[in-house]
Amino acid sequence: MIQREQDIYIHFAGGTNLRVLHAGKATSRIDDVITVRYFEPDSLPTEPAPTMTVFFHGAEEFMQQPGELIEFENAEGEMQTGIKLIGTPVSAESRKCFRVSTVLAEYKAKLGSLGMCKLVDVSATGVGSLTDERMSLGDPLDIEVTVLGKTCNGRGVIQSVQEVRAGYRYGLLCSGYKGAGGLPKGLQKLTMDAQRTQLRRLSGAA
């Protein structure tokens, strides 16, 4: 969790897919909102995107967490710009959850304005999808996936972009909405179902 006076690094959504991290310090934190002092403010985008990914050093590894640019009133009645943190911090070092390929399956998910998209892999923390629409690193998307007749909802942030023959392959880190209808539970069930399907296919081919 990001603490007051902690060093952070911010990648703003949009623009180039080159990951540029802007160094700063979280000067305060109230609930899920932090204020930031940037070490090199002149290097910031002229019009920063409203969404970003915040990176920071955790207890044992480098972490990341989605955020949204907001304005709020401080205790003195002054308006300040801050970042509202979304979801739960996850490791930025590597994708530690086992990823299951679903290229040969018919798994799909509704990804915000992109509509229904084919899923090419799933894990307990994210999905890989194909679409012909152009998005950028850090862009947020609402996610809806139906698993075994149960619809689960949550949020996702684009963590990787790869141009392929069919358009673009996006890797999304998912978070938010805990509980039976929440996306984390849904991804766990989807991953297990994909594993079972894959094992049955391999067994039939043996």
Backbone as JSON Lines, residues from 0, in Angstrom:
{"i":0,"aa":"M","n":[0.84,-1.2,0.0],"ca":[0.0,0.0,0.0],"c":[0.87,1.25,0.0]}
{"i":1,"aa":"I","n":[0.48,2.23,-0.8],"ca":[1.23,3.48,-0.87],"c":[1.02,4.29,0.41]}
{"i":2,"aa":"Q","n":[2.11,4.73,0.98],"ca":[2.07,5.51,2.22],"c":[2.45,6.96,1.96]}
{"i":3,"aa":"R","n":[2.14,7.81,2.93],"ca":[2.53,9.22,2.85],"c":[4.05,9.34,2.79]}
{"i":4,"aa":"E","n":[4.55,10.24,1.92],"ca":[5.98,10.49,1.72],"c":[6.7,9.36,0.99]}
{"i":5,"aa":"Q","n":[5.94,8.46,0.37],"ca":[6.57,7.36,-0.38],"c":[6.85,7.79,-1.81]}
{"i":6,"aa":"D","n":[7.98,7.34,-2.35],"ca":[8.31,7.6,-3.75],"c":[7.42,6.74,-4.64]}
{"i":7,"aa":"I","n":[6.9,7.34,-5.72],"ca":[6.05,6.62,-6.67],"c":[6.46,6.99,-8.08]}
{"i":8,"aa":"Y","n":[5.99,6.21,-9.05],"ca":[6.3,6.42,-10.46],"c":[5.0,6.23,-11.24]}
{"i":9,"aa":"I","n":[4.7,7.18,-12.12],"ca":[3.39,7.18,-12.77],"c":[3.52,7.09,-14.28]}
{"i":10,"aa":"H","n":[2.75,6.16,-14.87],"ca":[2.63,6.07,-16.32],"c":[1.22,6.5,-16.7]}
{"i":11,"aa":"F","n":[1.11,7.6,-17.5],"ca":[-0.19,8.09,-17.92],"c":[-0.68,7.31,-19.13]}
{"i":12,"aa":"A","n":[-1.99,7.06,-19.17],"ca":[-2.57,6.33,-20.29],"c":[-2.55,7.19,-21.54]}
{"i":13,"aa":"G","n":[-2.73,6.52,-22.69],"ca":[-2.8,7.25,-23.96],"c":[-1.43,7.54,-24.54]}
{"i":14,"aa":"G","n":[-1.46,8.16,-25.72],"ca":[-0.21,8.54,-26.39],"c":[0.56,7.32,-26.86]}
{"i":15,"aa":"T","n":[1.84,7.29,-26.59],"ca":[2.71,6.21,-27.03],"c":[2.59,4.99,-26.14]}
{"i":16,"aa":"N","n":[2.92,3.82,-26.71],"ca":[2.94,2.59,-25.91],"c":[4.25,2.42,-25.17]}
{"i":17,"aa":"L","n":[5.2,3.35,-25.4],"ca":[6.45,3.33,-24.65],"c":[6.13,3.7,-23.21]}
{"i":18,"aa":"R","n":[6.52,2.86,-22.27],"ca":[6.18,3.11,-20.86],"c":[7.14,4.15,-20.28]}
{"i":19,"aa":"V","n":[6.65,5.37,-20.1],"ca":[7.42,6.46,-19.5],"c":[6.93,6.66,-18.08]}
{"i":20,"aa":"L","n":[7.84,6.49,-17.11],"ca":[7.47,6.64,-15.71],"c":[7.91,8.0,-15.19]}
{"i":21,"aa":"H","n":[6.96,8.76,-14.64],"ca":[7.23,10.08,-14.08],"c":[7.39,9.93,-12.57]}
{"i":22,"aa":"A","n":[8.57,10.29,-12.06],"ca":[8.87,10.11,-10.64],"c":[8.21,11.2,-9.79]}
{"i":23,"aa":"G","n":[7.75,10.8,-8.61],"ca":[7.15,11.76,-7.7],"c":[7.09,11.21,-6.29]}
{"i":24,"aa":"K","n":[6.4,11.93,-5.42],"ca":[6.26,11.51,-4.02],"c":[4.81,11.71,-3.61]}
{"i":25,"aa":"A","n":[4.26,10.73,-2.91],"ca":[2.9,10.85,-2.38],"c":[2.96,11.71,-1.11]}
{"i":26,"aa":"T","n":[2.59,12.97,-1.23],"ca":[2.73,13.9,-0.11],"c":[1.63,13.72,0.94]}
{"i":27,"aa":"S","n":[0.52,13.11,0.56],"ca":[-0.54,12.83,1.54],"c":[-1.41,11.69,1.02]}
{"i":28,"aa":"R","n":[-2.13,11.07,1.94],"ca":[-3.09,10.03,1.56],"c":[-4.28,10.08,2.48]}
{"i":29,"aa":"I","n":[-5.47,10.18,1.89],"ca":[-6.73,10.13,2.63],"c":[-7.59,9.09,1.95]}
{"i":30,"aa":"D","n":[-7.87,7.99,2.65],"ca":[-8.59,6.85,2.08],"c":[-7.84,6.37,0.84]}
{"i":31,"aa":"D","n":[-8.49,6.4,-0.34],"ca":[-7.85,5.93,-1.57],"c":[-7.34,7.06,-2.44]}
{"i":32,"aa":"V","n":[-7.26,8.27,-1.89],"ca":[-6.81,9.43,-2.68],"c":[-5.45,9.9,-2.18]}
{"i":33,"aa":"I","n":[-4.5,10.04,-3.11],"ca":[-3.18,10.56,-2.78],"c":[-2.92,11.84,-3.54]}
{"i":34,"aa":"T","n":[-2.17,12.75,-2.92],"ca":[-1.66,13.92,-3.64],"c":[-0.2,13.65,-3.99]}
{"i":35,"aa":"V","n":[0.23,14.21,-5.11],"ca":[1.55,13.88,-5.65],"c":[2.37,15.13,-5.91]}
{"i":36,"aa":"R","n":[3.64,15.08,-5.51],"ca":[4.6,16.12,-5.9],"c":[5.57,15.49,-6.88]}
{"i":37,"aa":"Y","n":[5.59,16.01,-8.11],"ca":[6.45,15.45,-9.14],"c":[7.84,16.07,-9.06]}
{"i":38,"aa":"F","n":[8.87,15.24,-9.22],"ca":[10.24,15.72,-9.14],"c":[10.64,16.53,-10.37]}
{"i":39,"aa":"E","n":[10.03,16.21,-11.54],"ca":[10.31,16.94,-12.77],"c":[8.99,17.29,-13.45]}
{"i":40,"aa":"P","n":[8.28,18.28,-12.91],"ca":[6.95,18.62,-13.44],"c":[6.96,19.05,-14.9]}
{"i":41,"aa":"D","n":[8.09,19.61,-15.36],"ca":[8.17,20.05,-16.76],"c":[8.13,18.88,-17.74]}
{"i":42,"aa":"S","n":[8.4,17.66,-17.25],"ca":[8.42,16.5,-18.14],"c":[7.04,15.86,-18.29]}
{"i":43,"aa":"L","n":[6.06,16.36,-17.55],"ca":[4.72,15.77,-17.6],"c":[4.04,16.09,-18.93]}
{"i":44,"aa":"P","n":[3.1,15.24,-19.37],"ca":[2.33,15.55,-20.58],"c":[1.6,16.88,-20.44]}
{"i":45,"aa":"T","n":[1.45,17.6,-21.55],"ca":[0.77,18.89,-21.52],"c":[-0.67,18.73,-21.03]}
{"i":46,"aa":"E","n":[-1.33,17.68,-21.5],"ca":[-2.68,17.36,-21.05],"c":[-2.69,15.91,-20.56]}
{"i":47,"aa":"P","n":[-2.35,15.69,-19.29],"ca":[-2.27,14.31,-18.77],"c":[-3.59,13.57,-18.95]}
{"i":48,"aa":"A","n":[-3.5,12.3,-19.3],"ca":[-4.69,11.46,-19.42],"c":[-5.36,11.3,-18.06]}
{"i":49,"aa":"P","n":[-6.68,11.1,-18.03],"ca":[-7.38,10.97,-16.74],"c":[-7.12,9.65,-16.02]}
{"i":50,"aa":"T","n":[-6.47,8.7,-16.7],"ca":[-6.17,7.42,-16.05],"c":[-4.68,7.15,-16.14]}
{"i":51,"aa":"M","n":[-4.2,6.36,-15.2],"ca":[-2.76,6.08,-15.15],"c":[-2.52,4.79,-14.36]}
{"i":52,"aa":"T","n":[-1.26,4.34,-14.38],"ca":[-0.83,3.23,-13.54],"c":[0.24,3.77,-12.6]}
{"i":53,"aa":"V","n":[0.09,3.54,-11.3],"ca":[1.02,4.01,-10.29],"c":[1.92,2.84,-9.87]}
{"i":54,"aa":"F","n":[3.23,3.03,-9.98],"ca":[4.2,2.0,-9.59],"c":[4.89,2.45,-8.3]}
{"i":55,"aa":"F","n":[5.22,1.49,-7.44],"ca":[5.9,1.82,-6.19],"c":[6.58,0.57,-5.63]}
{"i":56,"aa":"H","n":[7.52,0.78,-4.72],"ca":[8.23,-0.33,-4.09],"c":[7.42,-0.82,-2.89]}
{"i":57,"aa":"G","n":[7.02,-2.1,-2.94],"ca":[6.32,-2.72,-1.83],"c":[7.31,-3.27,-0.82]}
{"i":58,"aa":"A","n":[6.81,-4.07,0.1],"ca":[7.67,-4.63,1.14],"c":[8.75,-5.53,0.57]}
{"i":59,"aa":"E","n":[8.41,-6.28,-0.51],"ca":[9.37,-7.23,-1.06],"c":[9.57,-7.1,-2.56]}
{"i":60,"aa":"E","n":[8.72,-6.34,-3.27],"ca":[8.85,-6.26,-4.72],"c":[8.21,-4.98,-5.25]}
{"i":61,"aa":"F","n":[8.47,-4.71,-6.53],"ca":[7.92,-3.56,-7.21],"c":[6.45,-3.83,-7.5]}
{"i":62,"aa":"M","n":[5.57,-2.88,-7.15],"ca":[4.13,-3.07,-7.26],"c":[3.52,-2.06,-8.23]}
{"i":63,"aa":"Q","n":[2.27,-2.32,-8.64],"ca":[1.55,-1.39,-9.49],"c":[0.08,-1.38,-9.11]}
{"i":64,"aa":"Q","n":[-0.58,-0.23,-9.39],"ca":[-1.99,-0.07,-9.05],"c":[-2.61,0.97,-9.99]}
{"i":65,"aa":"P","n":[-3.79,0.68,-10.57],"ca":[-4.45,1.66,-11.44],"c":[-4.91,2.87,-10.64]}
{"i":66,"aa":"G","n":[-5.05,4.01,-11.34],"ca":[-5.53,5.22,-10.69],"c":[-6.26,6.14,-11.65]}
{"i":67,"aa":"E","n":[-7.0,7.08,-11.1],"ca":[-7.73,8.08,-11.89],"c":[-7.39,9.47,-11.38]}
{"i":68,"aa":"L","n":[-7.17,10.41,-12.31],"ca":[-6.86,11.78,-11.96],"c":[-8.13,12.47,-11.48]}
{"i":69,"aa":"I","n":[-8.07,13.12,-10.3],"ca":[-9.25,13.79,-9.74],"c":[-8.84,15.14,-9.16]}
{"i":70,"aa":"E","n":[-9.84,15.96,-8.88],"ca":[-9.64,17.21,-8.14],"c":[-10.46,17.1,-6.85]}
{"i":71,"aa":"F","n":[-9.89,17.61,-5.76],"ca":[-10.6,17.55,-4.48],"c":[-10.26,18.77,-3.64]}
{"i":72,"aa":"E","n":[-11.05,19.0,-2.6],"ca":[-10.85,20.15,-1.72],"c":[-10.14,19.68,-0.45]}
{"i":73,"aa":"N","n":[-9.02,20.34,-0.1],"ca":[-8.28,19.94,1.09],"c":[-8.9,20.57,2.34]}
{"i":74,"aa":"A","n":[-8.26,20.35,3.48],"ca":[-8.81,20.83,4.75],"c":[-8.9,22.35,4.81]}
{"i":75,"aa":"E","n":[-8.06,23.04,4.04],"ca":[-8.06,24.51,4.02],"c":[-9.03,25.07,2.98]}
{"i":76,"aa":"G","n":[-9.78,24.18,2.32],"ca":[-10.74,24.64,1.32],"c":[-10.12,24.92,-0.03]}
{"i":77,"aa":"E","n":[-8.86,24.52,-0.23],"ca":[-8.2,24.75,-1.51],"c":[-8.38,23.53,-2.41]}
{"i":78,"aa":"M","n":[-8.52,23.8,-3.73],"ca":[-8.66,22.7,-4.67],"c":[-7.26,22.16,-5.02]}
{"i":79,"aa":"Q","n":[-7.13,20.85,-4.98],"ca":[-5.88,20.2,-5.32],"c":[-6.14,19.06,-6.31]}
{"i":80,"aa":"T","n":[-5.1,18.72,-7.04],"ca":[-5.18,17.6,-7.96],"c":[-4.55,16.38,-7.31]}
{"i":81,"aa":"G","n":[-5.23,15.25,-7.4],"ca":[-4.72,14.04,-6.8],"c":[-5.01,12.82,-7.66]}
{"i":82,"aa":"I","n":[-4.72,11.66,-7.11],"ca":[-4.97,10.4,-7.8],"c":[-5.83,9.52,-6.9]}
{"i":83,"aa":"K","n":[-6.93,9.03,-7.46],"ca":[-7.77,8.07,-6.74],"c":[-7.3,6.68,-7.13]}
{"i":84,"aa":"L","n":[-6.79,5.93,-6.17],"ca":[-6.3,4.58,-6.43],"c":[-7.46,3.61,-6.57]}
{"i":85,"aa":"I","n":[-7.34,2.67,-7.52],"ca":[-8.43,1.74,-7.83],"c":[-7.97,0.31,-7.58]}
{"i":86,"aa":"G","n":[-8.84,-0.48,-7.02],"ca":[-8.54,-1.91,-6.86],"c":[-7.45,-2.17,-5.83]}
{"i":87,"aa":"T","n":[-6.74,-3.26,-6.05],"ca":[-5.72,-3.74,-5.12],"c":[-4.35,-3.75,-5.8]}
{"i":88,"aa":"P","n":[-3.28,-3.32,-5.11],"ca":[-1.94,-3.37,-5.72],"c":[-1.54,-4.8,-6.06]}
{"i":89,"aa":"V","n":[-0.84,-4.96,-7.19],"ca":[-0.34,-6.28,-7.59],"c":[1.12,-6.14,-7.99]}
{"i":90,"aa":"S","n":[1.8,-7.26,-8.1],"ca":[3.21,-7.24,-8.47],"c":[3.39,-6.7,-9.88]}
{"i":91,"aa":"A","n":[4.4,-5.84,-10.06],"ca":[4.77,-5.35,-11.38],"c":[5.97,-6.11,-11.93]}
{"i":92,"aa":"E","n":[6.49,-7.04,-11.14],"ca":[7.69,-7.77,-11.55],"c":[7.39,-8.82,-12.6]}
{"i":93,"aa":"S","n":[6.3,-9.55,-12.4],"ca":[5.97,-10.63,-13.32],"c":[4.54,-11.06,-13.1]}
{"i":94,"aa":"R","n":[4.02,-11.77,-14.06],"ca":[2.67,-12.3,-13.92],"c":[2.78,-13.66,-13.25]}
{"i":95,"aa":"K","n":[2.46,-13.72,-11.96],"ca":[2.77,-14.9,-11.17],"c":[1.69,-15.98,-11.23]}
{"i":96,"aa":"C","n":[0.54,-15.65,-11.79],"ca":[-0.52,-16.63,-11.85],"c":[-0.4,-17.45,-13.13]}
{"i":97,"aa":"F","n":[-0.68,-18.74,-13.03],"ca":[-0.6,-19.63,-14.17],"c":[-1.58,-19.18,-15.25]}
{"i":98,"aa":"R","n":[-1.09,-19.04,-16.46],"ca":[-1.9,-18.54,-17.56],"c":[-2.28,-19.7,-18.48]}
{"i":99,"aa":"V","n":[-3.57,-19.78,-18.83],"ca":[-4.08,-20.86,-19.65],"c":[-4.47,-20.33,-21.02]}
{"i":100,"aa":"S","n":[-3.93,-20.92,-22.07],"ca":[-4.28,-20.52,-23.43],"c":[-5.72,-20.93,-23.74]}
{"i":101,"aa":"T","n":[-6.48,-20.02,-24.34],"ca":[-7.86,-20.32,-24.73],"c":[-8.07,-20.04,-26.22]}
{"i":102,"aa":"V","n":[-6.99,-20.05,-26.98],"ca":[-7.06,-19.74,-28.41],"c":[-8.03,-20.68,-29.12]}
{"i":103,"aa":"L","n":[-8.02,-21.97,-28.76],"ca":[-8.87,-22.95,-29.42],"c":[-10.27,-23.04,-28.81]}
{"i":104,"aa":"A","n":[-10.5,-22.33,-27.74],"ca":[-11.82,-22.34,-27.09],"c":[-12.64,-21.15,-27.57]}
{"i":105,"aa":"E","n":[-13.86,-21.06,-27.08],"ca":[-14.75,-19.97,-27.49],"c":[-15.09,-19.06,-26.32]}
{"i":106,"aa":"Y","n":[-14.08,-18.72,-25.52],"ca":[-14.3,-17.81,-24.4],"c":[-14.3,-16.36,-24.9]}
{"i":107,"aa":"K","n":[-15.28,-15.6,-24.43],"ca":[-15.36,-14.19,-24.79],"c":[-15.68,-13.36,-23.55]}
{"i":108,"aa":"A","n":[-15.39,-12.08,-23.63],"ca":[-15.72,-11.16,-22.54],"c":[-16.13,-9.83,-23.13]}
{"i":109,"aa":"K","n":[-17.02,-9.12,-22.44],"ca":[-17.41,-7.78,-22.86],"c":[-16.42,-6.8,-22.24]}
{"i":110,"aa":"L","n":[-15.66,-6.1,-23.1],"ca":[-14.62,-5.2,-22.63],"c":[-15.0,-3.75,-22.95]}
{"i":111,"aa":"G","n":[-15.75,-3.13,-22.06],"ca":[-16.12,-1.73,-22.21],"c":[-16.65,-1.39,-23.58]}
{"i":112,"aa":"S","n":[-16.13,-0.31,-24.18],"ca":[-16.58,0.15,-25.49],"c":[-16.16,-0.77,-26.63]}
{"i":113,"aa":"L","n":[-15.24,-1.72,-26.34],"ca":[-14.8,-2.65,-27.38],"c":[-15.85,-3.72,-27.66]}
{"i":114,"aa":"G","n":[-16.83,-3.88,-26.76],"ca":[-17.85,-4.89,-26.95],"c":[-17.33,-6.29,-26.65]}
{"i":115,"aa":"M","n":[-17.93,-7.29,-27.26],"ca":[-17.53,-8.68,-27.03],"c":[-16.23,-8.97,-27.77]}
{"i":116,"aa":"C","n":[-15.23,-9.48,-27.03],"ca":[-13.91,-9.77,-27.6],"c":[-13.52,-11.21,-27.27]}
{"i":117,"aa":"K","n":[-12.82,-11.84,-28.19],"ca":[-12.32,-13.2,-27.97],"c":[-11.19,-13.17,-26.96]}
{"i":118,"aa":"L","n":[-11.21,-14.12,-26.01],"ca":[-10.14,-14.26,-25.04],"c":[-9.14,-15.3,-25.55]}
{"i":119,"aa":"V","n":[-7.86,-14.94,-25.55],"ca":[-6.83,-15.86,-26.03],"c":[-6.07,-16.51,-24.89]}
{"i":120,"aa":"D","n":[-6.18,-15.96,-23.68],"ca":[-5.65,-16.62,-22.49],"c":[-6.3,-16.03,-21.25]}
{"i":121,"aa":"V","n":[-6.29,-16.79,-20.17],"ca":[-6.9,-16.33,-18.92],"c":[-6.01,-16.75,-17.76]}
{"i":122,"aa":"S","n":[-6.09,-16.0,-16.67],"ca":[-5.44,-16.37,-15.42],"c":[-6.29,-15.81,-14.3]}
{"i":123,"aa":"A","n":[-5.89,-16.06,-13.07],"ca":[-6.67,-15.58,-11.92],"c":[-6.58,-14.07,-11.75]}
{"i":124,"aa":"T","n":[-5.66,-13.41,-12.47],"ca":[-5.48,-11.97,-12.31],"c":[-5.71,-11.17,-13.59]}
{"i":125,"aa":"G","n":[-5.95,-11.85,-14.72],"ca":[-6.1,-11.08,-15.94],"c":[-6.5,-11.93,-17.13]}
{"i":126,"aa":"V","n":[-6.67,-11.26,-18.26],"ca":[-7.04,-11.92,-19.5],"c":[-6.24,-11.34,-20.65]}
{"i":127,"aa":"G","n":[-6.11,-12.14,-21.72],"ca":[-5.55,-11.65,-22.97],"c":[-6.66,-11.68,-24.0]}
{"i":128,"aa":"S","n":[-6.81,-10.62,-24.81],"ca":[-7.92,-10.56,-25.75],"c":[-7.46,-10.03,-27.1]}
{"i":129,"aa":"L","n":[-8.26,-10.31,-28.13],"ca":[-8.0,-9.84,-29.48],"c":[-9.1,-8.9,-29.92]}
{"i":130,"aa":"T","n":[-8.72,-7.79,-30.57],"ca":[-9.68,-6.85,-31.13],"c":[-8.98,-6.05,-32.23]}
{"i":131,"aa":"D","n":[-9.76,-5.46,-33.12],"ca":[-9.14,-4.65,-34.18],"c":[-9.15,-3.17,-33.83]}
{"i":132,"aa":"E","n":[-9.58,-2.82,-32.61],"ca":[-9.58,-1.42,-32.19],"c":[-8.29,-1.07,-31.46]}
{"i":133,"aa":"R","n":[-7.85,0.18,-31.62],"ca":[-6.58,0.62,-31.06],"c":[-6.78,1.19,-29.67]}
{"i":134,"aa":"M","n":[-6.04,0.65,-28.7],"ca":[-6.03,1.16,-27.33],"c":[-4.57,1.39,-26.91]}
{"i":135,"aa":"S","n":[-4.36,1.95,-25.74],"ca":[-3.0,2.26,-25.28],"c":[-2.75,1.69,-23.9]}
{"i":136,"aa":"L","n":[-1.49,1.55,-23.54],"ca":[-1.11,1.1,-22.21],"c":[-1.76,1.98,-21.15]}
{"i":137,"aa":"G","n":[-2.3,1.34,-20.12],"ca":[-2.9,2.09,-19.02],"c":[-4.36,2.42,-19.2]}
{"i":138,"aa":"D","n":[-4.92,2.21,-20.41],"ca":[-6.34,2.5,-20.61],"c":[-7.19,1.56,-19.76]}
{"i":139,"aa":"P","n":[-8.21,2.09,-19.05],"ca":[-9.08,1.25,-18.23],"c":[-10.29,0.76,-19.02]}
{"i":140,"aa":"L","n":[-10.81,-0.38,-18.65],"ca":[-12.0,-0.93,-19.3],"c":[-12.86,-1.63,-18.26]}
{"i":141,"aa":"D","n":[-14.19,-1.46,-18.37],"ca":[-15.1,-2.28,-17.59],"c":[-15.13,-3.66,-18.23]}
{"i":142,"aa":"I","n":[-15.17,-4.71,-17.41],"ca":[-15.12,-6.07,-17.92],"c":[-16.32,-6.86,-17.4]}
{"i":143,"aa":"E","n":[-16.95,-7.58,-18.32],"ca":[-18.06,-8.46,-17.95],"c":[-17.82,-9.81,-18.6]}
{"i":144,"aa":"V","n":[-17.78,-10.85,-17.81],"ca":[-17.55,-12.2,-18.33],"c":[-18.56,-13.15,-17.7]}
{"i":145,"aa":"T","n":[-19.09,-14.06,-18.51],"ca":[-20.05,-15.05,-18.03],"c":[-19.37,-16.4,-17.91]}
{"i":146,"aa":"V","n":[-19.39,-16.97,-16.72],"ca":[-18.74,-18.25,-16.45],"c":[-19.77,-19.22,-15.89]}
{"i":147,"aa":"L","n":[-20.0,-20.31,-16.61],"ca":[-20.94,-21.34,-16.16],"c":[-22.29,-20.73,-15.8]}
{"i":148,"aa":"G","n":[-22.76,-19.81,-16.63],"ca":[-24.06,-19.19,-16.45],"c":[-24.09,-18.04,-15.47]}
{"i":149,"aa":"K","n":[-22.96,-17.7,-14.85],"ca":[-22.89,-16.62,-13.87],"c":[-22.13,-15.44,-14.45]}
{"i":150,"aa":"T","n":[-22.73,-14.25,-14.44],"ca":[-22.08,-13.05,-14.97],"c":[-21.28,-12.36,-13.88]}
{"i":151,"aa":"C","n":[-20.0,-12.07,-14.16],"ca":[-19.11,-11.4,-13.2],"c":[-18.62,-10.09,-13.8]}
{"i":152,"aa":"N","n":[-18.49,-9.08,-12.95],"ca":[-18.1,-7.75,-13.41],"c":[-16.88,-7.24,-12.66]}
{"i":153,"aa":"G","n":[-16.16,-6.34,-13.3],"ca":[-15.0,-5.73,-12.67],"c":[-14.36,-4.71,-13.58]}
{"i":154,"aa":"R","n":[-13.11,-4.39,-13.28],"ca":[-12.36,-3.41,-14.06],"c":[-11.06,-4.03,-14.53]}
{"i":155,"aa":"G","n":[-10.56,-3.53,-15.65],"ca":[-9.28,-3.99,-16.16],"c":[-8.47,-2.82,-16.67]}
{"i":156,"aa":"V","n":[-7.15,-2.98,-16.64],"ca":[-6.24,-1.95,-17.16],"c":[-5.31,-2.63,-18.16]}
{"i":157,"aa":"I","n":[-5.13,-2.02,-19.32],"ca":[-4.28,-2.6,-20.35],"c":[-2.82,-2.52,-19.92]}
{"i":158,"aa":"Q","n":[-2.17,-3.69,-19.81],"ca":[-0.79,-3.78,-19.37],"c":[0.17,-4.09,-20.5]}
{"i":159,"aa":"S","n":[-0.33,-4.6,-21.62],"ca":[0.54,-4.9,-22.76],"c":[-0.26,-4.78,-24.05]}
{"i":160,"aa":"V","n":[0.43,-4.38,-25.12],"ca":[-0.19,-4.23,-26.43],"c":[0.74,-4.87,-27.46]}
{"i":161,"aa":"Q","n":[0.18,-5.73,-28.31],"ca":[0.98,-6.36,-29.36],"c":[0.17,-6.36,-30.65]}
{"i":162,"aa":"E","n":[0.76,-5.83,-31.72],"ca":[0.09,-5.83,-33.02],"c":[0.23,-7.21,-33.65]}
{"i":163,"aa":"V","n":[-0.91,-7.81,-34.02],"ca":[-0.92,-9.14,-34.62],"c":[-1.72,-9.1,-35.92]}
{"i":164,"aa":"R","n":[-1.75,-10.23,-36.63],"ca":[-2.43,-10.28,-37.91],"c":[-3.92,-9.95,-37.78]}
{"i":165,"aa":"A","n":[-4.55,-10.39,-36.68],"ca":[-5.98,-10.17,-36.49],"c":[-6.31,-8.78,-35.93]}
{"i":166,"aa":"G","n":[-5.3,-7.97,-35.66],"ca":[-5.52,-6.64,-35.09],"c":[-4.55,-6.36,-33.97]}
{"i":167,"aa":"Y","n":[-5.06,-6.37,-32.73],"ca":[-4.21,-6.1,-31.57],"c":[-4.52,-7.11,-30.47]}
{"i":168,"aa":"R","n":[-3.45,-7.57,-29.83],"ca":[-3.6,-8.45,-28.68],"c":[-3.32,-7.64,-27.42]}
{"i":169,"aa":"Y","n":[-4.3,-7.59,-26.52],"ca":[-4.16,-6.82,-25.29],"c":[-4.09,-7.74,-24.08]}
{"i":170,"aa":"G","n":[-3.17,-7.43,-23.18],"ca":[-3.11,-8.11,-21.9],"c":[-3.68,-7.18,-20.85]}
{"i":171,"aa":"L","n":[-4.71,-7.62,-20.15],"ca":[-5.39,-6.79,-19.16],"c":[-5.2,-7.33,-17.75]}
{"i":172,"aa":"L","n":[-4.83,-6.45,-16.85],"ca":[-4.78,-6.76,-15.43],"c":[-6.14,-6.4,-14.84]}
{"i":173,"aa":"C","n":[-6.78,-7.32,-14.16],"ca":[-8.14,-7.13,-13.69],"c":[-8.19,-6.93,-12.18]}
{"i":174,"aa":"S","n":[-9.18,-6.18,-11.72],"ca":[-9.31,-5.91,-10.29],"c":[-10.73,-5.53,-9.96]}
{"i":175,"aa":"G","n":[-10.99,-5.37,-8.65],"ca":[-12.24,-4.8,-8.18],"c":[-13.39,-5.79,-8.04]}
{"i":176,"aa":"Y","n":[-14.45,-5.32,-7.38],"ca":[-15.71,-6.01,-7.23],"c":[-15.54,-7.42,-6.66]}
{"i":177,"aa":"K","n":[-15.31,-7.51,-5.38],"ca":[-15.19,-8.82,-4.73],"c":[-16.57,-9.43,-4.52]}
{"i":178,"aa":"G","n":[-16.6,-10.68,-4.17],"ca":[-17.86,-11.36,-3.92],"c":[-18.2,-12.34,-5.02]}
{"i":179,"aa":"A","n":[-19.38,-12.96,-4.9],"ca":[-19.79,-14.01,-5.83],"c":[-19.87,-13.49,-7.26]}
{"i":180,"aa":"G","n":[-20.31,-12.24,-7.44],"ca":[-20.45,-11.69,-8.78],"c":[-19.25,-10.87,-9.21]}
{"i":181,"aa":"G","n":[-18.18,-10.93,-8.44],"ca":[-17.01,-10.11,-8.73],"c":[-16.08,-10.79,-9.72]}
{"i":182,"aa":"L","n":[-15.32,-9.98,-10.43],"ca":[-14.44,-10.49,-11.47],"c":[-13.35,-11.42,-10.94]}
{"i":183,"aa":"P","n":[-12.69,-11.13,-9.79],"ca":[-11.66,-12.06,-9.3],"c":[-12.17,-13.49,-9.15]}
{"i":184,"aa":"K","n":[-13.38,-13.66,-8.59],"ca":[-13.97,-14.99,-8.45],"c":[-14.24,-15.59,-9.83]}
{"i":185,"aa":"G","n":[-14.75,-14.75,-10.73],"ca":[-15.07,-15.22,-12.07],"c":[-13.85,-15.69,-12.83]}
{"i":186,"aa":"L","n":[-12.73,-14.97,-12.67],"ca":[-11.5,-15.36,-13.36],"c":[-10.95,-16.68,-12.82]}
{"i":187,"aa":"Q","n":[-11.09,-16.89,-11.51],"ca":[-10.66,-18.16,-10.93],"c":[-11.45,-19.32,-11.54]}
{"i":188,"aa":"K","n":[-12.78,-19.15,-11.63],"ca":[-13.62,-20.2,-12.2],"c":[-13.33,-20.39,-13.69]}
{"i":189,"aa":"L","n":[-13.13,-19.27,-14.4],"ca":[-12.85,-19.35,-15.83],"c":[-11.53,-20.06,-16.09]}
{"i":190,"aa":"T","n":[-10.52,-19.77,-15.27],"ca":[-9.21,-20.43,-15.42],"c":[-9.32,-21.93,-15.18]}
{"i":191,"aa":"M","n":[-10.06,-22.31,-14.13],"ca":[-10.23,-23.74,-13.84],"c":[-10.99,-24.44,-14.96]}
{"i":192,"aa":"D","n":[-12.03,-23.77,-15.49],"ca":[-12.8,-24.36,-16.58],"c":[-11.94,-24.51,-17.83]}
{"i":193,"aa":"A","n":[-11.09,-23.51,-18.1],"ca":[-10.19,-23.58,-19.25],"c":[-9.17,-24.7,-19.09]}
{"i":194,"aa":"Q","n":[-8.69,-24.9,-17.86],"ca":[-7.75,-25.99,-17.6],"c":[-8.4,-27.35,-17.84]}
{"i":195,"aa":"R","n":[-9.65,-27.5,-17.36],"ca":[-10.36,-28.77,-17.56],"c":[-10.59,-29.02,-19.05]}
{"i":196,"aa":"T","n":[-11.0,-27.97,-19.78],"ca":[-11.23,-28.11,-21.22],"c":[-9.96,-28.5,-21.95]}
{"i":197,"aa":"Q","n":[-8.85,-27.85,-21.55],"ca":[-7.56,-28.13,-22.18],"c":[-7.12,-29.57,-21.9]}
{"i":198,"aa":"L","n":[-7.32,-30.04,-20.66],"ca":[-6.95,-31.4,-20.31],"c":[-7.78,-32.42,-21.07]}
{"i":199,"aa":"R","n":[-9.08,-32.15,-21.24],"ca":[-9.93,-33.07,-21.99],"c":[-9.49,-33.14,-23.44]}
{"i":200,"aa":"R","n":[-9.11,-31.99,-24.02],"ca":[-8.66,-31.96,-25.4],"c":[-7.37,-32.75,-25.57]}
{"i":201,"aa":"L","n":[-6.45,-32.54,-24.62],"ca":[-5.17,-33.27,-24.7],"c":[-5.38,-34.77,-24.5]}
{"i":202,"aa":"S","n":[-6.31,-35.14,-23.61],"ca":[-6.57,-36.54,-23.37],"c":[-7.19,-37.21,-24.6]}
{"i":203,"aa":"G","n":[-8.04,-36.48,-25.3],"ca":[-8.66,-37.03,-26.5],"c":[-7.7,-37.17,-27.64]}
{"i":204,"aa":"A","n":[-6.65,-36.29,-27.63],"ca":[-5.68,-36.32,-28.72],"c":[-4.61,-37.36,-28.48]}
{"i":205,"aa":"A","n":[-4.49,-37.85,-27.19],"ca":[-3.43,-38.78,-26.85],"c":[-3.68,-40.16,-27.45]}
